[in-house]
Amino acid sequence: MALLLLSIGSIATMSTTQAATNLVLRNPKFTSNPTITTNPPGWTISNPNLVTWSTTGGYDNSGAIKLSDPGPNVSAVAESEQVAVKAGAQIDVSAQVKLQNNTDPATVMVAIKFYAGTTALPIATSMGAVGNNDQWLLTKLSVIAPAGATKASVVLFTANAAPATAYFDNITFTTPEIQDKGDQITRSLVSAAAFDGDVLYVGATGFPAKFAAYDVSNGERRFEVELPKTEEILSVAVATDRTVYIGTASGRLYQHAYGSTTVKLVGTSISEAIWTLKPGSNGSMYGGGSKDAAAFHFTPSDSKMYPIPGPLSTAKNVRSLAVDKIGEKIYWGLGTSAASYQTDLSGNNPKNLLGGVAKGTNWDYTYYTDYVGGKVFARITGSLLNQTLVLDPSTPTAKPPIIDQINSFGISGLAPAVAPATQGDLVFYTKPDPTHINKASHLYSYSIKGGTEDKITPMSQSAAFMFTDNNEVIACVREGEAGFGWIVKHNYRSNSTSPVVRFKSPVVATGLRTLTVGPGANPKVFTAGFLDGGLATFDPAATTPATLKNEADQAEGLAVLDDKLYAGLYQYAKIASFDVTTTGLENKKELFNLSGTHKQDRPFAMLAIPAPVNKLVVGTVPQYAVNASGSLAILSLDESSVPAVPVITDNFIAGQSILALTNIGNVIYGGTSTWGAYNDKPVKDANGAYETATLFSLDISNPKAVPTLINPVKDRLVISTLINVQGKIWGLAEDTLFIYDPANPLGVIQQKNLFGYRYSEWNIAWKAAKMAEAKNGYVYISFDDKLYRVSIKTPGQRPELVISSGVNSVDIDETGNLYYISGARLKKFDMVANPQ
């Protein structure tokens, strides 16, 4: 009987750990009396001539089942009885397999077959037994039960290939004990917003993102929907036909029809992330993205996105756009470095609008470009820089007026006239008041004709503006109070503000970027939020949810030492410390940053070395398109002054970033990447070949010394994780595990091609893996959404698959329990419940 299979695996054996919950199989060791029946009790066989059963010759000198395959077009199959399972649960199977006369590693297989009621589902994944003949091989497979699955069975078979004989014994069927500790960072959020008459639209970045609509008059929610497979909402805009468009970091463009309660996906931008959306004529929409400074024009008549080339080949990203529908012009806000251009609607005839500006070295991006009253408002951002230039496209060489520190998401349109003198003259925005004791945010107006700015009334950061016929400017305040946004109406004729209208902004869980586990017998687990920041403290001994620290910046790296958490924050590589208290994280201090002339952005590598060394070591990825390499910073933690003074070495290794750090005593070891910033492609040598990632060492007592460069692996572009395992450096260089022994530099152990693909196929590769050493004699590796383990005693063996999906980063506490992040949730793999 032939067995039909989908995606038969031919990779080497990778196993999953024994789990706490045993899915009880009948006769898993084939020990029952074979004289009872032709079939082993609890098993169904395909052909008694191909499948036989013996009570001797097994793994433990008891029973075994034997499959004999004479060759092509014939399969020997044995299937266990079905046991109940839950859809979405991880199901693991293991078997001892002994091969005989086998020449094809894809011939003898173990699989899990799922059933939806009585209907068998296609087998999607199987595992081949790989190894020498006449030896027992532990072969394991881990599969997530598909939607609708209610039962499962174990299938042993040969795969219609070369002749083979195999014995199977000691079948285990289990599901691991994984504790879900829940969402760690949950908040009410307004990430982008737009008004349309009687309705306010709000997009909230989360896991998943949400889109909601509110009644402007009373703040009541009209509807709220989740956006599947979407985390970050970057832009919301209303077209001239009242259709709403939602731009996302994934490049997906969503559409919502006025009056409906749904959204639909209408396209995916070729320029990747849709940072900005601006309406065009006839219900169309323009958008700009993060790849090759390109934009698009979406036309609803045919639901197509037409690409528009950018005006400047050296700028990588479109951070903002403005559209002059009457004059048929696009105004582009670019980076890096920051630029502002005018083109026609096809992207042709570019004109530089910054000819009259002395460009600073810290100019990174042009955010929030708006075209109002014949002027272009272009916000230039960079390290310690936030200036909005009021540009006149007709005189691009003139020196423009400057408005400092606007914090609203762009500016308003033109206010309707309150007198002829102000016809088409006033725009509104929010910004901190420099004269206020706390620099509290206020609503301001700016006169285009007079070039003057007036402070009006206290108002927090606003995400959108609209005008009424009653001389009112309406603002959407992102967070008026905890859990609520505000709709604020200010009458600019009478200079009076109406009572605020509160709305319950969408509650979203933030995807997690990284984690680290603190020291001690009762360790806390610290996680950092992706995109919208936030730091959470999970206390395993507490009965309350994780405590949240509202941190606006995204932490790329974390390190904990004693009662301090150190965070490497994006953008501009800010390094901050927090006190770890019984109630969470307190007393943030920015220790230093690596912006400005250092040109750094992402501090992925964070290493806190305890006394007597007592140092914090930081390795970074540079800013976009600045032609810089990663920096290494070493800070003595004996110094309590702020700002601290670290020893900084820029361009530490030419053309490479620093992603990983560890140490053996006073010597630090680092792993690099030939990638730089986002969209900076890997470096190639003179012959056109990719350069190789580097392992380096440096004596921390001489931080300015030239590092020792070690090349444990050739032809690999990224070393993404390093740890010290019993005095040896373990690292992962793309798909290659290496072990470097400083006492035997030439004796590098390598395992190549572990995971089947290379980073050279990716658009970007940063912190793609993480390692942690456990007390059970294994090193655990999170990589490609999976968790593997490698024996420290026998590192030459292939990695075992522990958890088959949903693992983004891993760390282990001092008691031996393993924590990992999965999307927005923290999970614990209990080593007690899962004996190793």
Disulfide bonds with the S-S distance in Angstrom:
none
